[in-house]
Amino acid sequence: MTRKIDSYDVIVVGGGPSGSQVAYKLAAMGYIVAVVEKKASLNGVVCCTGLVSRECVEKYSIPEGVIHRWVNGASLFPPTGKPIHVQRDSPQVAVLNRSAFNQIWAQRAQKASVEYHFGCYIKRITREKGKVTAEVNRHGEIITLQSRVIVIATGFGTQLLDNLGLGGAGDFAMGAQAEVETKNVNGSIYGVEVYFGKEVAPGFFAWMVPSAPGKALVGLLARRDNPFYLRKLLASLASEGKIISTDVKITYGGVSLKPLPHTRSDNLLVVGTAAGQVKPITGGGIYFGLICADIAANTLKTALETGNLSAHALAGYERAWHKKLNRELRSGYWARKAYEVLSDRQVTRVFGLLQSTGIIADLERNEDMSFDWHADVIARVMGQKFFTKTVGSIRDSFKREKPLGDAK
Ligand SMILES: Cc1cc2nc3c(=O)[nH]c(=O)nc-3n(C[C@H](O)[C@H](O)[C@H](O)COP(=O)(O)OP(=O)(O)OC[C@H]3O[C@@H](n4cnc5c(N)ncnc54)[C@H](O)[C@@H]3O)c2cc1C
């Protein structure tokens, strides 16, 4: 039964993982929370591969029921030459059924009394005298919702942030993905395949990740021409006999590669991909979004209790998430920029170095080298002479860049 309330403690814009997580946490603390989601339901296809680490699954108790499968290795295909196989003894990465995960995360929040408004698009947000007013387009009808604070968890590419003067993603990449039928249920003997090279995915990489039985997700992130490169990859996988048909529906999405300079303002926080809390190397944003959603909920708890929801009072959110992710986001972004200037020949050489210097072997053995935390591996790769010579100028200009802003 829907409660007859149009005024809440907290309105969350966006019912993705970050939005549902922050909503759930706040409702569990006893606050009255609404999630406003523009989609009519959460059961549609999501342009996301759904790879998350075991660390993420365990920390957030993600149920097995939304996990397509676990994988314990990947085959990395450099621009030329033989693939490199990386394999751990035990599965480290789960492939989530992204649509099911979104739904179950929303259901958990609903059980904690969060009210979901589906098919509702937030057009405008105003803040006055400590109240937030959200103008919502509900199937063509304009309704107004009010709250004490609003959390923006709208994912990639929202206009709302610009309208609120918070700016947009400082850097981003576009993705394209399709679900395909595979001949070999596991996609490959190693599970996941990752393809590199300027002719495959300029600036980034492409992948084939086994998902549901007999299916795989084929996708890429790239700086340009995603549809062209994905079609080309699909054709090549079909000609190799790895996938059955290229007549598939392609979905498109984007990932932020740099965090917003400000992720809080009076009566407002920004969380998840909307805030740029995304791993710049892989474009993975689920885990970092969940971590930051928890930090946001804890900051809001104190602020709601004291009744002080000013930007100053919410600075603890920015401080805490910068402290947790700053090193990862900065070094990951540096590595990404460095990768982009390398020629295919140099990328192939880097793969050779990863093997000859024992980094790949360590990736397989060392539990500290994780799917989520890349800064230490990057530091090791950066230490190689080859890098110092080839990408030294990028590294120096990167060092000169200011760290993520200090929350005052
Ligand atoms: C091709 C591709 C592959 C990816 N693969 C992975 C991966 O393997 N692992 C990983 O961790 N991450 C991956 N990501 C990134 C991941 O999908 C996102 O980081 C993650 O979904 C972010 O969650 P979120 O809750 O912040 O935003 P989202 O999941 O984008 O949710 C935002 C929600 O807000 C709603 N919304 C937007 N604007 C409004 C509005 N004005 N009013 C109301 N509702 C609104 C949207 O409909 C959406 O439901 C991938 C991304 C792409 C593009």
The ligand as a Gaussian input file, in Angstrom:
#p B3LYP/6-31G(d) Opt

LIG

0 1
 C       29.343000      -1.176000     -21.132000
 C       29.471000      -1.063000     -19.651000
 C       29.936000      -2.136000     -18.896000
 C       30.072000      -2.014000     -17.508000
 N       30.526000      -3.104000     -16.802000
 C       30.699000      -3.007000     -15.463000
 C       31.171000      -4.107000     -14.717000
 O       31.438000      -5.193000     -15.248000
 N       31.338000      -3.962000     -13.371000
 C       31.066000      -2.774000     -12.738000
 O       31.262000      -2.665000     -11.505000
 N       30.582000      -1.708000     -13.437000
 C       30.398000      -1.791000     -14.781000
 N       29.894000      -0.725000     -15.465000
 C       29.544000       0.500000     -14.732000
 C       28.254000       0.281000     -13.936000
 O       27.215000      -0.082000     -14.818000
 C       27.866000       1.558000     -13.190000
 O       29.023000       2.053000     -12.533000
 C       26.776000       1.295000     -12.169000
 O       25.588000       0.889000     -12.778000
 C       26.538000       2.590000     -11.407000
 O       25.463000       2.446000     -10.527000
 P       24.660000       3.769000     -10.121000
 O       23.612000       3.303000      -9.172000
 O       25.610000       4.828000      -9.674000
 O       23.997000       4.293000     -11.482000
 P       23.025000       3.517000     -12.483000
 O       23.118000       2.063000     -12.333000
 O       23.282000       4.107000     -13.832000
 O       21.562000       3.940000     -11.999000
 C       21.088000       5.260000     -12.177000
 C       19.576000       5.232000     -12.252000
 O       19.085000       6.572000     -12.243000
 C       17.976000       6.674000     -13.132000
 N       17.857000       8.104000     -13.512000
 C       18.754000       8.840000     -14.225000
 N       18.334000      10.116000     -14.326000
 C       17.145000      10.194000     -13.659000
 C       16.217000      11.256000     -13.402000
 N       16.468000      12.505000     -13.818000
 N       15.100000      10.995000     -12.702000
 C       14.854000       9.734000     -12.237000
 N       15.695000       8.684000     -12.459000
 C       16.832000       8.915000     -13.141000
 C       18.364000       5.746000     -14.277000
 O       17.218000       5.310000     -14.988000
 C       19.064000       4.595000     -13.537000
 O       18.179000       3.549000     -13.221000
 C       29.731000      -0.807000     -16.853000
 C       29.251000       0.276000     -17.615000
 C       29.118000       0.151000     -18.988000
 C       28.599000       1.313000     -19.771000

